[in-house]
Amino acid sequence: MGIVWGLIIAAIGTLFIVWGRTRSEFVVYRLLVARSRILWGQSDHVHGFYQASGAIMIVVGAAIAITA
C-alpha cells in the first residue's frame, strides 16, 4: 500500500510543478494560490513556492514508494 501512496504523492507533486510553472487557471490551484497570497501578499513568489513544494513532494513520494 505504501507504493500506491508514494506514487499518489509524487503525482500531486508533478501537478504542483506543472501548475506553478504555467500559472494554471485550474480551480483547485487558484484556490491554493489565493490562500497563499493572503499570507505573502500579491507577489508572484507563490508560484515558485508551489514548484519547490512539488519537487519536495516528488522526492518524498519516491522515497515512500521505494521503502514500502
N, CA, C, O and CB atoms as a CASP TS submission, in Angstrom:
PFRMAT TS
TARGET T0000
AUTHOR 0000-0000-0000
METHOD Language model
MODEL 1
PARENT N/A
ATOM      1  N   MET     1       0.816  -1.194   0.000  1.00  0.00           N
ATOM      2  CA  MET     1       0.000   0.000   0.000  1.00  0.00           C
ATOM      3  C   MET     1       0.861   1.260   0.000  1.00  0.00           C
ATOM      4  O   MET     1       0.439   2.304  -0.497  1.00  0.00           O
ATOM      5  CB  MET     1      -0.929  -0.003   1.198  1.00  0.00           C
ATOM      6  N   GLY     2       2.055   1.162   0.552  1.00  0.00           N
ATOM      7  CA  GLY     2       2.955   2.311   0.566  1.00  0.00           C
ATOM      8  C   GLY     2       3.393   2.736  -0.824  1.00  0.00           C
ATOM      9  O   GLY     2       3.659   3.913  -1.069  1.00  0.00           O
ATOM     10  N   ILE     3       3.467   1.773  -1.732  1.00  0.00           N
ATOM     11  CA  ILE     3       3.843   2.094  -3.107  1.00  0.00           C
ATOM     12  C   ILE     3       2.771   2.984  -3.736  1.00  0.00           C
ATOM     13  O   ILE     3       3.084   3.958  -4.419  1.00  0.00           O
ATOM     14  CB  ILE     3       4.041   0.797  -3.944  1.00  0.00           C
ATOM     15  N   VAL     4       1.516   2.643  -3.500  1.00  0.00           N
ATOM     16  CA  VAL     4       0.413   3.427  -4.065  1.00  0.00           C
ATOM     17  C   VAL     4       0.432   4.852  -3.517  1.00  0.00           C
ATOM     18  O   VAL     4       0.318   5.814  -4.276  1.00  0.00           O
ATOM     19  CB  VAL     4      -0.943   2.756  -3.760  1.00  0.00           C
ATOM     20  N   TRP     5       0.574   4.983  -2.204  1.00  0.00           N
ATOM     21  CA  TRP     5       0.593   6.320  -1.601  1.00  0.00           C
ATOM     22  C   TRP     5       1.789   7.129  -2.089  1.00  0.00           C
ATOM     23  O   TRP     5       1.671   8.329  -2.339  1.00  0.00           O
ATOM     24  CB  TRP     5       0.621   6.217  -0.070  1.00  0.00           C
ATOM     25  N   GLY     6       2.929   6.481  -2.223  1.00  0.00           N
ATOM     26  CA  GLY     6       4.106   7.177  -2.729  1.00  0.00           C
ATOM     27  C   GLY     6       3.901   7.693  -4.142  1.00  0.00           C
ATOM     28  O   GLY     6       4.311   8.808  -4.462  1.00  0.00           O
ATOM     29  N   LEU     7       3.274   6.894  -4.984  1.00  0.00           N
ATOM     30  CA  LEU     7       3.010   7.312  -6.359  1.00  0.00           C
ATOM     31  C   LEU     7       1.965   8.431  -6.410  1.00  0.00           C
ATOM     32  O   LEU     7       2.058   9.336  -7.239  1.00  0.00           O
ATOM     33  CB  LEU     7       2.542   6.116  -7.195  1.00  0.00           C
ATOM     34  N   ILE     8       0.978   8.364  -5.525  1.00  0.00           N
ATOM     35  CA  ILE     8      -0.029   9.432  -5.475  1.00  0.00           C
ATOM     36  C   ILE     8       0.614  10.750  -5.053  1.00  0.00           C
ATOM     37  O   ILE     8       0.336  11.793  -5.644  1.00  0.00           O
ATOM     38  CB  ILE     8      -1.172   9.059  -4.501  1.00  0.00           C
ATOM     39  N   ILE     9       1.461  10.707  -4.043  1.00  0.00           N
ATOM     40  CA  ILE     9       2.150  11.917  -3.578  1.00  0.00           C
ATOM     41  C   ILE     9       3.031  12.483  -4.686  1.00  0.00           C
ATOM     42  O   ILE     9       3.050  13.694  -4.908  1.00  0.00           O
ATOM     43  CB  ILE     9       3.000  11.615  -2.321  1.00  0.00           C
ATOM     44  N   ALA    10       3.757  11.613  -5.379  1.00  0.00           N
ATOM     45  CA  ALA    10       4.614  12.067  -6.468  1.00  0.00           C
ATOM     46  C   ALA    10       3.796  12.661  -7.613  1.00  0.00           C
ATOM     47  O   ALA    10       4.218  13.639  -8.230  1.00  0.00           O
ATOM     48  CB  ALA    10       5.468  10.912  -6.980  1.00  0.00           C
ATOM     49  N   ALA    11       2.641  12.086  -7.899  1.00  0.00           N
ATOM     50  CA  ALA    11       1.786  12.615  -8.965  1.00  0.00           C
ATOM     51  C   ALA    11       1.255  14.004  -8.603  1.00  0.00           C
ATOM     52  O   ALA    11       1.197  14.890  -9.456  1.00  0.00           O
ATOM     53  CB  ALA    11       0.613  11.654  -9.239  1.00  0.00           C
ATOM     54  N   ILE    12       0.874  14.191  -7.354  1.00  0.00           N
ATOM     55  CA  ILE    12       0.404  15.508  -6.917  1.00  0.00           C
ATOM     56  C   ILE    12       1.553  16.518  -6.971  1.00  0.00           C
ATOM     57  O   ILE    12       1.348  17.677  -7.332  1.00  0.00           O
ATOM     58  CB  ILE    12      -0.186  15.433  -5.482  1.00  0.00           C
ATOM     59  N   GLY    13       2.752  16.078  -6.612  1.00  0.00           N
ATOM     60  CA  GLY    13       3.919  16.952  -6.723  1.00  0.00           C
ATOM     61  C   GLY    13       4.178  17.368  -8.159  1.00  0.00           C
ATOM     62  O   GLY    13       4.542  18.514  -8.422  1.00  0.00           O
ATOM     63  N   THR    14       3.991  16.441  -9.087  1.00  0.00           N
ATOM     64  CA  THR    14       4.147  16.769 -10.504  1.00  0.00           C
ATOM     65  C   THR    14       3.109  17.802 -10.931  1.00  0.00           C
ATOM     66  O   THR    14       3.425  18.737 -11.667  1.00  0.00           O
ATOM     67  CB  THR    14       4.027  15.500 -11.370  1.00  0.00           C
ATOM     68  N   LEU    15       1.880  17.636 -10.474  1.00  0.00           N
ATOM     69  CA  LEU    15       0.846  18.627 -10.784  1.00  0.00           C
ATOM     70  C   LEU    15       1.213  20.003 -10.232  1.00  0.00           C
ATOM     71  O   LEU    15       1.010  21.015 -10.903  1.00  0.00           O
ATOM     72  CB  LEU    15      -0.508  18.180 -10.218  1.00  0.00           C
ATOM     73  N   PHE    16       1.751  20.046  -9.016  1.00  0.00           N
ATOM     74  CA  PHE    16       2.151  21.328  -8.439  1.00  0.00           C
ATOM     75  C   PHE    16       3.219  21.999  -9.290  1.00  0.00           C
ATOM     76  O   PHE    16       3.167  23.209  -9.509  1.00  0.00           O
ATOM     77  CB  PHE    16       2.662  21.135  -7.009  1.00  0.00           C
ATOM     78  N   ILE    17       4.181  21.230  -9.769  1.00  0.00           N
ATOM     79  CA  ILE    17       5.239  21.812 -10.604  1.00  0.00           C
ATOM     80  C   ILE    17       4.652  22.354 -11.909  1.00  0.00           C
ATOM     81  O   ILE    17       4.964  23.471 -12.320  1.00  0.00           O
ATOM     82  CB  ILE    17       6.335  20.759 -10.907  1.00  0.00           C
ATOM     83  N   VAL    18       3.809  21.562 -12.549  1.00  0.00           N
ATOM     84  CA  VAL    18       3.218  21.990 -13.822  1.00  0.00           C
ATOM     85  C   VAL    18       2.329  23.207 -13.608  1.00  0.00           C
ATOM     86  O   VAL    18       2.422  24.177 -14.361  1.00  0.00           O
ATOM     87  CB  VAL    18       2.406  20.843 -14.462  1.00  0.00           C
ATOM     88  N   TRP    19       1.472  23.173 -12.599  1.00  0.00           N
ATOM     89  CA  TRP    19       0.590  24.305 -12.334  1.00  0.00           C
ATOM     90  C   TRP    19       1.375  25.558 -11.960  1.00  0.00           C
ATOM     91  O   TRP    19       1.023  26.656 -12.392  1.00  0.00           O
ATOM     92  CB  TRP    19      -0.387  23.956 -11.224  1.00  0.00           C
ATOM     93  N   GLY    20       2.424  25.412 -11.169  1.00  0.00           N
ATOM     94  CA  GLY    20       3.218  26.570 -10.779  1.00  0.00           C
ATOM     95  C   GLY    20       3.977  27.164 -11.943  1.00  0.00           C
ATOM     96  O   GLY    20       4.127  28.382 -12.035  1.00  0.00           O
ATOM     97  N   ARG    21       4.453  26.322 -12.826  1.00  0.00           N
ATOM     98  CA  ARG    21       5.214  26.805 -13.980  1.00  0.00           C
ATOM     99  C   ARG    21       4.313  27.507 -14.993  1.00  0.00           C
ATOM    100  O   ARG    21       4.703  28.517 -15.579  1.00  0.00           O
ATOM    101  CB  ARG    21       5.947  25.645 -14.652  1.00  0.00           C
ATOM    102  N   THR    22       3.113  26.974 -15.199  1.00  0.00           N
ATOM    103  CA  THR    22       2.203  27.552 -16.185  1.00  0.00           C
ATOM    104  C   THR    22       1.247  28.573 -15.587  1.00  0.00           C
ATOM    105  O   THR    22       0.491  29.219 -16.313  1.00  0.00           O
ATOM    106  CB  THR    22       1.415  26.464 -16.849  1.00  0.00           C
ATOM    107  N   ARG    23       1.278  28.720 -14.266  1.00  0.00           N
ATOM    108  CA  ARG    23       0.353  29.607 -13.547  1.00  0.00           C
ATOM    109  C   ARG    23      -1.072  29.293 -13.966  1.00  0.00           C
ATOM    110  O   ARG    23      -1.814  30.143 -14.458  1.00  0.00           O
ATOM    111  CB  ARG    23       0.683  31.104 -13.819  1.00  0.00           C
ATOM    112  N   SER    24      -1.414  28.052 -13.752  1.00  0.00           N
ATOM    113  CA  SER    24      -2.659  27.465 -14.213  1.00  0.00           C
ATOM    114  C   SER    24      -3.883  28.219 -13.709  1.00  0.00           C
ATOM    115  O   SER    24      -3.852  28.860 -12.659  1.00  0.00           O
ATOM    116  CB  SER    24      -2.734  26.029 -13.781  1.00  0.00           C
ATOM    117  N   GLU    25      -4.947  28.126 -14.473  1.00  0.00           N
ATOM    118  CA  GLU    25      -6.235  28.696 -14.090  1.00  0.00           C
ATOM    119  C   GLU    25      -7.176  27.624 -13.557  1.00  0.00           C
ATOM    120  O   GLU    25      -8.374  27.866 -13.411  1.00  0.00           O
ATOM    121  CB  GLU    25      -6.875  29.409 -15.278  1.00  0.00           C
ATOM    122  N   PHE    26      -6.640  26.439 -13.266  1.00  0.00           N
ATOM    123  CA  PHE    26      -7.440  25.357 -12.709  1.00  0.00           C
ATOM    124  C   PHE    26      -7.975  25.781 -11.346  1.00  0.00           C
ATOM    125  O   PHE    26      -7.265  26.422 -10.570  1.00  0.00           O
ATOM    126  CB  PHE    26      -6.608  24.049 -12.595  1.00  0.00           C
ATOM    127  N   VAL    27      -9.203  25.431 -11.057  1.00  0.00           N
ATOM    128  CA  VAL    27      -9.898  25.924  -9.871  1.00  0.00           C
ATOM    129  C   VAL    27      -9.156  25.586  -8.581  1.00  0.00           C
ATOM    130  O   VAL    27      -9.003  26.447  -7.715  1.00  0.00           O
ATOM    131  CB  VAL    27     -11.299  25.352  -9.819  1.00  0.00           C
ATOM    132  N   VAL    28      -8.698  24.356  -8.445  1.00  0.00           N
ATOM    133  CA  VAL    28      -8.006  23.948  -7.206  1.00  0.00           C
ATOM    134  C   VAL    28      -6.731  24.766  -7.018  1.00  0.00           C
ATOM    135  O   VAL    28      -6.447  25.227  -5.912  1.00  0.00           O
ATOM    136  CB  VAL    28      -7.667  22.428  -7.237  1.00  0.00           C
ATOM    137  N   TYR    29      -5.961  24.948  -8.093  1.00  0.00           N
ATOM    138  CA  TYR    29      -4.718  25.717  -7.988  1.00  0.00           C
ATOM    139  C   TYR    29      -5.023  27.186  -7.675  1.00  0.00           C
ATOM    140  O   TYR    29      -4.319  27.799  -6.873  1.00  0.00           O
ATOM    141  CB  TYR    29      -3.897  25.605  -9.300  1.00  0.00           C
ATOM    142  N   ARG    30      -6.049  27.754  -8.288  1.00  0.00           N
ATOM    143  CA  ARG    30      -6.403  29.138  -7.999  1.00  0.00           C
ATOM    144  C   ARG    30      -6.780  29.320  -6.538  1.00  0.00           C
ATOM    145  O   ARG    30      -6.443  30.340  -5.937  1.00  0.00           O
ATOM    146  CB  ARG    30      -7.547  29.588  -8.892  1.00  0.00           C
ATOM    147  N   LEU    31      -7.482  28.335  -5.951  1.00  0.00           N
ATOM    148  CA  LEU    31      -7.827  28.412  -4.530  1.00  0.00           C
ATOM    149  C   LEU    31      -6.582  28.359  -3.650  1.00  0.00           C
ATOM    150  O   LEU    31      -6.466  29.108  -2.681  1.00  0.00           O
ATOM    151  CB  LEU    31      -8.780  27.277  -4.153  1.00  0.00           C
ATOM    152  N   LEU    32      -5.653  27.467  -3.994  1.00  0.00           N
ATOM    153  CA  LEU    32      -4.411  27.371  -3.221  1.00  0.00           C
ATOM    154  C   LEU    32      -3.613  28.672  -3.306  1.00  0.00           C
ATOM    155  O   LEU    32      -3.092  29.148  -2.298  1.00  0.00           O
ATOM    156  CB  LEU    32      -3.556  26.192  -3.722  1.00  0.00           C
ATOM    157  N   VAL    33      -3.517  29.243  -4.499  1.00  0.00           N
ATOM    158  CA  VAL    33      -2.776  30.493  -4.684  1.00  0.00           C
ATOM    159  C   VAL    33      -3.448  31.628  -3.919  1.00  0.00           C
ATOM    160  O   VAL    33      -2.767  32.452  -3.308  1.00  0.00           O
ATOM    161  CB  VAL    33      -2.673  30.848  -6.183  1.00  0.00           C
ATOM    162  N   ALA    34      -4.765  31.677  -3.946  1.00  0.00           N
ATOM    163  CA  ALA    34      -5.478  32.732  -3.218  1.00  0.00           C
ATOM    164  C   ALA    34      -5.211  32.645  -1.718  1.00  0.00           C
ATOM    165  O   ALA    34      -5.028  33.662  -1.049  1.00  0.00           O
ATOM    166  CB  ALA    34      -6.987  32.642  -3.487  1.00  0.00           C
ATOM    167  N   ARG    35      -5.191  31.423  -1.202  1.00  0.00           N
ATOM    168  CA  ARG    35      -4.900  31.253   0.234  1.00  0.00           C
ATOM    169  C   ARG    35      -3.462  31.654   0.553  1.00  0.00           C
ATOM    170  O   ARG    35      -3.198  32.250   1.597  1.00  0.00           O
ATOM    171  CB  ARG    35      -5.145  29.791   0.668  1.00  0.00           C
ATOM    172  N   SER    36      -2.541  31.330  -0.337  1.00  0.00           N
ATOM    173  CA  SER    36      -1.142  31.671  -0.100  1.00  0.00           C
ATOM    174  C   SER    36      -0.910  33.169  -0.200  1.00  0.00           C
ATOM    175  O   SER    36      -0.087  33.720   0.532  1.00  0.00           O
ATOM    176  CB  SER    36      -0.245  30.941  -1.086  1.00  0.00           C
ATOM    177  N   ARG    37      -1.618  33.825  -1.087  1.00  0.00           N
ATOM    178  CA  ARG    37      -1.443  35.278  -1.232  1.00  0.00           C
ATOM    179  C   ARG    37      -1.951  36.038  -0.020  1.00  0.00           C
ATOM    180  O   ARG    37      -1.523  37.166   0.227  1.00  0.00           O
ATOM    181  CB  ARG    37      -2.159  35.773  -2.479  1.00  0.00           C
ATOM    182  N   ILE    38      -2.853  35.442   0.734  1.00  0.00           N
ATOM    183  CA  ILE    38      -3.293  36.077   1.983  1.00  0.00           C
ATOM    184  C   ILE    38      -2.097  36.225   2.919  1.00  0.00           C
ATOM    185  O   ILE    38      -1.954  37.242   3.598  1.00  0.00           O
ATOM    186  CB  ILE    38      -4.429  35.247   2.666  1.00  0.00           C
ATOM    187  N   LEU    39      -1.243  35.208   2.952  1.00  0.00           N
ATOM    188  CA  LEU    39      -0.067  35.239   3.829  1.00  0.00           C
ATOM    189  C   LEU    39       1.076  36.064   3.253  1.00  0.00           C
ATOM    190  O   LEU    39       1.746  36.790   3.987  1.00  0.00           O
ATOM    191  CB  LEU    39       0.417  33.831   4.094  1.00  0.00           C
ATOM    192  N   TRP    40       1.306  35.961   1.937  1.00  0.00           N
ATOM    193  CA  TRP    40       2.512  36.529   1.335  1.00  0.00           C
ATOM    194  C   TRP    40       2.290  37.812   0.569  1.00  0.00           C
ATOM    195  O   TRP    40       3.253  38.383   0.057  1.00  0.00           O
ATOM    196  CB  TRP    40       3.120  35.541   0.432  1.00  0.00           C
ATOM    197  N   GLY    41       1.074  38.286   0.468  1.00  0.00           N
ATOM    198  CA  GLY    41       0.812  39.481  -0.314  1.00  0.00           C
ATOM    199  C   GLY    41       0.614  39.129  -1.787  1.00  0.00           C
ATOM    200  O   GLY    41       0.427  37.963  -2.134  1.00  0.00           O
ATOM    201  N   GLN    42       0.656  40.128  -2.634  1.00  0.00           N
ATOM    202  CA  GLN    42       0.334  39.935  -4.048  1.00  0.00           C
ATOM    203  C   GLN    42       1.549  39.601  -4.913  1.00  0.00           C
ATOM    204  O   GLN    42       1.498  39.801  -6.126  1.00  0.00           O
ATOM    205  CB  GLN    42      -0.328  41.170  -4.583  1.00  0.00           C
ATOM    206  N   SER    43       2.614  39.112  -4.343  1.00  0.00           N
ATOM    207  CA  SER    43       3.814  38.810  -5.127  1.00  0.00           C
ATOM    208  C   SER    43       3.635  37.509  -5.921  1.00  0.00           C
ATOM    209  O   SER    43       2.739  36.713  -5.639  1.00  0.00           O
ATOM    210  CB  SER    43       5.046  38.705  -4.202  1.00  0.00           C
ATOM    211  N   ASP    44       4.500  37.314  -6.912  1.00  0.00           N
ATOM    212  CA  ASP    44       4.464  36.099  -7.729  1.00  0.00           C
ATOM    213  C   ASP    44       5.345  35.001  -7.145  1.00  0.00           C
ATOM    214  O   ASP    44       5.569  33.985  -7.802  1.00  0.00           O
ATOM    215  CB  ASP    44       4.902  36.410  -9.156  1.00  0.00           C
ATOM    216  N   HIS    45       5.844  35.181  -5.942  1.00  0.00           N
ATOM    217  CA  HIS    45       6.665  34.148  -5.309  1.00  0.00           C
ATOM    218  C   HIS    45       5.838  32.919  -4.945  1.00  0.00           C
ATOM    219  O   HIS    45       6.388  31.853  -4.671  1.00  0.00           O
ATOM    220  CB  HIS    45       7.343  34.705  -4.061  1.00  0.00           C
ATOM    221  N   VAL    46       4.536  33.071  -4.944  1.00  0.00           N
ATOM    222  CA  VAL    46       3.639  31.963  -4.612  1.00  0.00           C
ATOM    223  C   VAL    46       3.835  30.815  -5.602  1.00  0.00           C
ATOM    224  O   VAL    46       3.864  29.650  -5.206  1.00  0.00           O
ATOM    225  CB  VAL    46       2.161  32.433  -4.615  1.00  0.00           C
ATOM    226  N   HIS    47       3.970  31.141  -6.880  1.00  0.00           N
ATOM    227  CA  HIS    47       4.116  30.103  -7.904  1.00  0.00           C
ATOM    228  C   HIS    47       5.442  29.347  -7.743  1.00  0.00           C
ATOM    229  O   HIS    47       5.487  28.128  -7.905  1.00  0.00           O
ATOM    230  CB  HIS    47       4.031  30.726  -9.311  1.00  0.00           C
ATOM    231  N   GLY    48       6.493  30.058  -7.431  1.00  0.00           N
ATOM    232  CA  GLY    48       7.776  29.414  -7.169  1.00  0.00           C
ATOM    233  C   GLY    48       7.727  28.502  -5.956  1.00  0.00           C
ATOM    234  O   GLY    48       8.348  27.439  -5.939  1.00  0.00           O
ATOM    235  N   PHE    49       6.987  28.923  -4.946  1.00  0.00           N
ATOM    236  CA  PHE    49       6.811  28.094  -3.763  1.00  0.00           C
ATOM    237  C   PHE    49       6.141  26.778  -4.118  1.00  0.00           C
ATOM    238  O   PHE    49       6.551  25.723  -3.632  1.00  0.00           O
ATOM    239  CB  PHE    49       5.993  28.834  -2.710  1.00  0.00           C
ATOM    240  N   TYR    50       5.108  26.826  -4.968  1.00  0.00           N
ATOM    241  CA  TYR    50       4.418  25.595  -5.347  1.00  0.00           C
ATOM    242  C   TYR    50       5.293  24.711  -6.224  1.00  0.00           C
ATOM    243  O   TYR    50       5.163  23.487  -6.183  1.00  0.00           O
ATOM    244  CB  TYR    50       3.118  25.920  -6.071  1.00  0.00           C
ATOM    245  N   GLN    51       6.173  25.297  -7.010  1.00  0.00           N
ATOM    246  CA  GLN    51       7.114  24.483  -7.781  1.00  0.00           C
ATOM    247  C   GLN    51       8.094  23.772  -6.853  1.00  0.00           C
ATOM    248  O   GLN    51       8.362  22.583  -7.025  1.00  0.00           O
ATOM    249  CB  GLN    51       7.878  25.353  -8.796  1.00  0.00           C
ATOM    250  N   ALA    52       8.624  24.489  -5.879  1.00  0.00           N
ATOM    251  CA  ALA    52       9.543  23.878  -4.922  1.00  0.00           C
ATOM    252  C   ALA    52       8.838  22.825  -4.077  1.00  0.00           C
ATOM    253  O   ALA    52       9.406  21.770  -3.797  1.00  0.00           O
ATOM    254  CB  ALA    52      10.160  24.946  -4.020  1.00  0.00           C
ATOM    255  N   SER    53       7.608  23.108  -3.673  1.00  0.00           N
ATOM    256  CA  SER    53       6.833  22.135  -2.898  1.00  0.00           C
ATOM    257  C   SER    53       6.578  20.873  -3.713  1.00  0.00           C
ATOM    258  O   SER    53       6.631  19.764  -3.182  1.00  0.00           O
ATOM    259  CB  SER    53       5.500  22.747  -2.442  1.00  0.00           C
ATOM    260  N   GLY    54       6.302  21.043  -4.992  1.00  0.00           N
ATOM    261  CA  GLY    54       6.085  19.902  -5.873  1.00  0.00           C
ATOM    262  C   GLY    54       7.313  19.034  -5.989  1.00  0.00           C
ATOM    263  O   GLY    54       7.216  17.807  -5.977  1.00  0.00           O
ATOM    264  N   ALA    55       8.484  19.669  -6.103  1.00  0.00           N
ATOM    265  CA  ALA    55       9.728  18.901  -6.191  1.00  0.00           C
ATOM    266  C   ALA    55       9.965  18.104  -4.910  1.00  0.00           C
ATOM    267  O   ALA    55      10.368  16.942  -4.966  1.00  0.00           O
ATOM    268  CB  ALA    55      10.921  19.836  -6.462  1.00  0.00           C
ATOM    269  N   ILE    56       9.717  18.719  -3.769  1.00  0.00           N
ATOM    270  CA  ILE    56       9.880  18.019  -2.489  1.00  0.00           C
ATOM    271  C   ILE    56       8.895  16.860  -2.390  1.00  0.00           C
ATOM    272  O   ILE    56       9.246  15.786  -1.902  1.00  0.00           O
ATOM    273  CB  ILE    56       9.682  18.991  -1.304  1.00  0.00           C
ATOM    274  N   MET    57       7.664  17.075  -2.850  1.00  0.00           N
ATOM    275  CA  MET    57       6.661  16.010  -2.805  1.00  0.00           C
ATOM    276  C   MET    57       7.053  14.833  -3.688  1.00  0.00           C
ATOM    277  O   MET    57       6.795  13.683  -3.333  1.00  0.00           O
ATOM    278  CB  MET    57       5.301  16.547  -3.232  1.00  0.00           C
ATOM    279  N   ILE    58       7.673  15.104  -4.835  1.00  0.00           N
ATOM    280  CA  ILE    58       8.130  14.023  -5.709  1.00  0.00           C
ATOM    281  C   ILE    58       9.210  13.207  -5.020  1.00  0.00           C
ATOM    282  O   ILE    58       9.185  11.978  -5.075  1.00  0.00           O
ATOM    283  CB  ILE    58       8.655  14.583  -7.041  1.00  0.00           C
ATOM    284  N   VAL    59      10.152  13.869  -4.375  1.00  0.00           N
ATOM    285  CA  VAL    59      11.235  13.153  -3.678  1.00  0.00           C
ATOM    286  C   VAL    59      10.684  12.328  -2.532  1.00  0.00           C
ATOM    287  O   VAL    59      11.057  11.165  -2.371  1.00  0.00           O
ATOM    288  CB  VAL    59      12.292  14.140  -3.151  1.00  0.00           C
ATOM    289  N   VAL    60       9.800  12.913  -1.731  1.00  0.00           N
ATOM    290  CA  VAL    60       9.225  12.191  -0.602  1.00  0.00           C
ATOM    291  C   VAL    60       8.355  11.041  -1.079  1.00  0.00           C
ATOM    292  O   VAL    60       8.395   9.953  -0.504  1.00  0.00           O
ATOM    293  CB  VAL    60       8.411  13.135   0.277  1.00  0.00           C
ATOM    294  N   GLY    61       7.565  11.270  -2.128  1.00  0.00           N
ATOM    295  CA  GLY    61       6.727  10.204  -2.684  1.00  0.00           C
ATOM    296  C   GLY    61       7.546   9.054  -3.206  1.00  0.00           C
ATOM    297  O   GLY    61       7.189   7.892  -3.009  1.00  0.00           O
ATOM    298  N   ALA    62       8.660   9.369  -3.881  1.00  0.00           N
ATOM    299  CA  ALA    62       9.538   8.312  -4.385  1.00  0.00           C
ATOM    300  C   ALA    62      10.165   7.536  -3.222  1.00  0.00           C
ATOM    301  O   ALA    62      10.292   6.313  -3.283  1.00  0.00           O
ATOM    302  CB  ALA    62      10.641   8.910  -5.290  1.00  0.00           C
ATOM    303  N   ALA    63      10.553   8.248  -2.171  1.00  0.00           N
ATOM    304  CA  ALA    63      11.133   7.566  -1.009  1.00  0.00           C
ATOM    305  C   ALA    63      10.125   6.645  -0.344  1.00  0.00           C
ATOM    306  O   ALA    63      10.476   5.542   0.076  1.00  0.00           O
ATOM    307  CB  ALA    63      11.648   8.585   0.005  1.00  0.00           C
ATOM    308  N   ILE    64       8.885   7.080  -0.245  1.00  0.00           N
ATOM    309  CA  ILE    64       7.842   6.231   0.345  1.00  0.00           C
ATOM    310  C   ILE    64       7.605   5.018  -0.523  1.00  0.00           C
ATOM    311  O   ILE    64       7.468   3.908  -0.010  1.00  0.00           O
ATOM    312  CB  ILE    64       6.531   7.014   0.530  1.00  0.00           C
ATOM    313  N   ALA    65       7.554   5.211  -1.841  1.00  0.00           N
ATOM    314  CA  ALA    65       7.302   4.098  -2.747  1.00  0.00           C
ATOM    315  C   ALA    65       8.441   3.085  -2.745  1.00  0.00           C
ATOM    316  O   ALA    65       8.208   1.882  -2.866  1.00  0.00           O
ATOM    317  CB  ALA    65       7.080   4.615  -4.150  1.00  0.00           C
ATOM    318  N   ILE    66       9.661   3.567  -2.609  1.00  0.00           N
ATOM    319  CA  ILE    66      10.818   2.666  -2.629  1.00  0.00           C
ATOM    320  C   ILE    66      10.930   1.874  -1.332  1.00  0.00           C
ATOM    321  O   ILE    66      11.238   0.683  -1.353  1.00  0.00           O
ATOM    322  CB  ILE    66      12.105   3.457  -2.868  1.00  0.00           C
ATOM    323  N   THR    67      10.683   2.534  -0.205  1.00  0.00           N
ATOM    324  CA  THR    67      10.871   1.870   1.077  1.00  0.00           C
ATOM    325  C   THR    67       9.680   0.991   1.479  1.00  0.00           C
ATOM    326  O   THR    67       9.772   0.232   2.444  1.00  0.00           O
ATOM    327  CB  THR    67      11.120   2.903   2.145  1.00  0.00           C
ATOM    328  N   ALA    68       8.586   1.086   0.761  1.00  0.00           N
ATOM    329  CA  ALA    68       7.404   0.295   1.127  1.00  0.00           C
ATOM    330  C   ALA    68       7.534  -1.145   0.696  1.00  0.00           C
ATOM    331  O   ALA    68       6.626  -1.943   0.929  1.00  0.00           O
ATOM    332  CB  ALA    68       6.157   0.894   0.517  1.00  0.00           C
TER
END
